[in-house]
Amino acid sequence: MSEVYSFKDYDKYLCLKPPAEFWLVLVFYLRPLVLKISTFQMGRGGSKTDAVSGLFDIAYPDNFSFFLGVMAILPAVLIVIALAKRKPGATDFVKKIWRNSVKLLMLAAVLNIVVILLPLVLGKINSIHLLGWVQLAVTALIMGYLLKSQRLRDTFADFPVESGDEKTKVKKT
């Protein structure tokens, strides 16, 4: 533990908990999944009402846009999996994902920009919708946060150690 963060900032494994901003970033990146699940819930599994259909169509005007959106959430899904498995005894793969999470979040940001701009470049749309501009602005803010947040970097550098590791053994003198 460090003197920089308070005791409540640590979990039961004495590792830094992800900050609240991290959760907001994850929800933003996972929005295609959240939107799709909500359309199923509100539209009773596919028979969408006009309101639900309109919400989904504003965010993703065609299946291609939704497919790109789903591809863009893959880095965030990897981080969610690593977060769920962040405990002693985790595999090296999970540790590697966790330690590289800032890079994965930056990749997700770049992919989100591609999701917004690619349909325009391919001629599938004539202009970027207001929602697209808002997403670009939020993505730019997220990228700034990822580059500047020491707390987030410290969180991703922190991983629970095995109880039998040499680092945790107390030397007897």
N, C-alpha and C positions, 0 to 999 in steps of 0.2 A: 504494500500500500504506500501511497505517496502523501506528501503534505499538500499537494496541489488540489486534490479532490477530497470531498467530505466522505465520511463513512457510508452515508446513504447512497453514494454513487457506485458502490460495489455490490456484487451479487454474492450468493452463498459460497462461491468458489474463490472469493476475494479477487475477482476480475471486474474491470470497469463495465458497468451496464451501458448499453447504447443510449446516447442522449435522445431527448424527445424529437429533435430535428431529424434524426436518423429515421424514426418511425414515419414522419411526414414524407421524407424522401422516398421511403419504400412504398407508401400508399400511392404517391404520385406515379412512381414507376410501374406499379402493379395495377394502374387504373384500367387497362383493357380487361384484365381478369375480373376486377371488381365490377366493372360495367356489365360484362357478359353475365356474371352471376346474378347481378341485380335485375337484368332483363329477364332472366329465367324465373327469378323469384316473383317479380311484379307481373310478368307476362304469363305466368303459369306454364313454364316449360316450353316456350316456343310460340304460343299463340299470343303475340305481342299486342298490347293495347296501343292506341295512337300515341299516348304520352311516352310510353317506354320506347316505342319504335322511333319516335322523333329524337329522343335523347341519344339513342344508339347511333342513329343516322347522322346527327350533327357531329359526333365524335369520329365516326368511321363511315364515310359516305358510301364505301363499297367494300366488298370482301377483301380486295387486295390491301386496302388501308388497314383493315383489321388484322390480316395476316402479318403485315409489317409490325403492327403494334404488339402482337403476340411474340414475334421474334425479338423485339426490343426488351421484353420483360425477362428474357432468359438469364441475364446476369443477376437481376434482382432475385429471381427464384433460387439461384445458386446460393446467394447470400442468406436467404430465408432458411434454406436447408442447413447451411453451416451454423446459423444462429440456433436452430433447433437442436443441433448436435454438439453445441459448444459446451463440453463438459470433459472431465478427465476420461481418458480412454478413447477419445475421438481418433479417427483415422488421420493419417498424414494428409490425405486429400482434403478433408474438412479443414484442417489447420491451414493448409495452403490457400484454400478459398477465403478463409477468414482473414488471413494476413494480407491478402491482395484485394480486399473488398473495396478499398477506395478506388483502385484501378477499375474494378468491375463496375462500380457506380459511375465512374467517368465514361466507361464504354456504354453503359445504359443511356447516359446523357447524349452521347454522340449518336447512338441508334435512334433515340427519340427525335433528334434533329432530322435525321434521315427520314424517319417516318413522316414527318411533317412536310419536308421539301421534295421527296422523291415523286409523289403523285403529281406535283406541279412540274417537275422536270420532265416526267414521262408524258405530260399532256393529258393526264386523267382528270385534272381540275384546271380551271383557268386562273384562279387566285387563291391565296391562303385565307381561310375563314378566320373570323375574329378569335374563335377558340384555338386555332393554330398559332396565332400571334401570342395569345396568353400562354400557351404551352411552351413556346420558344422563350418567352420572358422568364417563366418559372424554371425552365431548364438552365438558362444562363445564371439565374440566382443559385440554383443547386450546384452548378459547376464552381461558382465562386466560393460557396460554402465548403465544398469538398477540398478545394485548394487551400483554404485558410484555417479550417478547424483542426486545432491541435488535439482537442478532446476526442474527436472522431478517430484521428490517427492513433492516439493512445489506446482507444478502445479496441481497434483492430490489431494492435500490437500485443494486446493482452489475451492470453489463452490459459485456461485452467491446466495445471500440471498434474501429472500422476502422483499419487501419494507415495510411491516408491522411487520417484526420481531422485537423483543425486542433489538436485537443487533444493529439495524440500527436507532432506535429511539434516538433522541437527548433529553437528560434530561434538563429540564429548572431549572435554579437555582434562 
